[in-house]
């Protein structure tokens, strides 16, 4: 995911030691980063801890960032790695339910049930499938951006998305998920 020229300038200033520029960059990314951490660790305090660790690692590693235009994807990769490390230490991988992340647009009980079923099925996926689906459909990254974040080929990302969606379809075996999966498969 590319950043604007102004953001690139801020990255370059931050790489040269400008703490205010770094603060501005983090301020622009903080909600996305925190949300990603919260999805992984399922607890506000843990998410804050992972977020803080991410900021520390980003600040320390910023001078080594070769291409400022990839700052956002670089930060996302750091937070995913921090989450994985944190969870490995805690020895539990659980995701939170979607209604705790944001207000639902619909209060329809059927809609909420479908969302929760989907979320529970997503939680049961292997981590590699869960990660690509979260990045693609909850963070709205493109396949190319996900490949950059995860440092793997685009074909691998596409395979993980397809297999993850197939696994969701098998787990849910319902009419509403079939429509969703088919529309998602067409969109990427």
C-alpha positions, 0 to 999 in steps of 0.5 A: 500500500503506497503512501502519499508524497507528504507521508514519504517526506515524513518517513525520511524526516523520521529516518533522520531522527525527527521524532515529531515526524515519526509521531505524525506517521504513527498517529495516521496508522494507529487505529489500523495497527491497534485493530490488527493487534486486538484481533489477534490478542483478543484483549485490550491490555494485550493489544496495547502492549503489542501496539507499544512493542510495535512502535518501539520496533518501528522506531528502532528499525526505521533507519533501515527502511529502504523504501519509504513508500512501503512504510504502512505495509512495513508497519503492518508486517511488524505488528503481525510479527509482534502479535505472533511473538506475543501469542507464542509466549502466551501460548494461545491463539484466539480472535475476538468477535467482530461486534467488539471491533466496531459498531455493526451497521445492522441490528438485525439478529440474523445479520449478527448471527451470520457475522458471528458464525463467520467469525467463529469459523475464521478463528478456527482456520490455520494461522496462515489462512486467517492472516491473509483473510484478515488482511484482505477482507478486514483490513482491505489490503490487495493481494499484492500488498499482502504479499509485501507484508508477509514477504511471500509470492502473490501466488502463495497469497492467492492460494491461502485466500482460496484455501481459507475461503474453501475451509470457511465454506466447509465449516459453515455449509450455509446458503448465506456463506456460499453467496459471500464466498462466491462474491469474494472469490470473484473480487480478487 
